[in-house]
């Protein structure tokens, strides 16, 4: 149930819809894996790493 609430919050916050094939345990396993799926749905460049936090 918490994953569904999180899904709705993410979709509302970012104005996106996660694809059905991404709605699985792997996506919600870590914050990083969830962010990767979210970032892939955002318009180009809006899911990038914040300035100053890039890795070489």
C-alpha positions as CSV (number, residue, x, y, z in Angstrom):
1,X,0.0,0.0,0.0
2,X,2.8,2.4,0.8
3,X,4.4,1.9,-2.6
4,X,1.1,2.9,-4.3
5,X,0.9,6.0,-2.2
6,X,4.5,6.8,-3.1
7,X,3.7,6.2,-6.8
8,X,0.8,8.6,-6.7
9,X,2.9,11.2,-4.9
10,X,5.8,10.9,-7.4
11,X,3.4,11.1,-10.4
12,X,1.6,14.1,-8.9
13,X,4.8,15.9,-7.9
14,X,6.7,15.5,-11.2
15,X,3.7,15.5,-13.5
16,X,4.7,12.1,-15.0
17,X,3.3,8.7,-15.4
18,X,5.5,5.7,-14.7
19,X,5.2,3.0,-17.3
20,X,3.6,-0.2,-16.2
21,X,6.7,-2.2,-16.9
22,X,8.6,-0.1,-14.4
23,X,6.1,-0.8,-11.6
24,X,8.0,-3.6,-9.9
25,X,10.1,-4.4,-6.8
26,X,13.3,-3.5,-8.5
27,X,12.2,0.1,-9.2
28,X,11.1,0.7,-5.6
29,X,14.1,-1.2,-4.0
30,X,16.2,1.9,-3.4
31,X,15.9,5.6,-3.7
32,X,18.4,5.6,-6.5
33,X,16.6,3.0,-8.6
34,X,13.4,4.9,-8.2
35,X,15.1,8.2,-9.2
36,X,16.5,6.5,-12.3
37,X,13.0,5.6,-13.4
38,X,11.6,9.0,-12.6
39,X,14.5,10.8,-14.3
40,X,13.9,8.8,-17.5
41,X,10.3,10.1,-17.7
42,X,11.3,13.8,-17.2
43,X,11.8,16.1,-20.1
44,X,15.4,16.1,-21.3
45,X,17.8,17.7,-18.9
46,X,15.5,18.1,-15.9
47,X,16.5,14.9,-14.2
48,X,20.2,15.7,-14.3
49,X,22.5,15.7,-11.2
50,X,22.5,19.1,-9.5
51,X,25.4,21.5,-10.4
52,X,28.4,20.9,-8.2
53,X,27.5,17.2,-7.5
54,X,28.7,15.8,-10.8
55,X,31.2,12.9,-10.6
56,X,34.3,12.8,-12.8
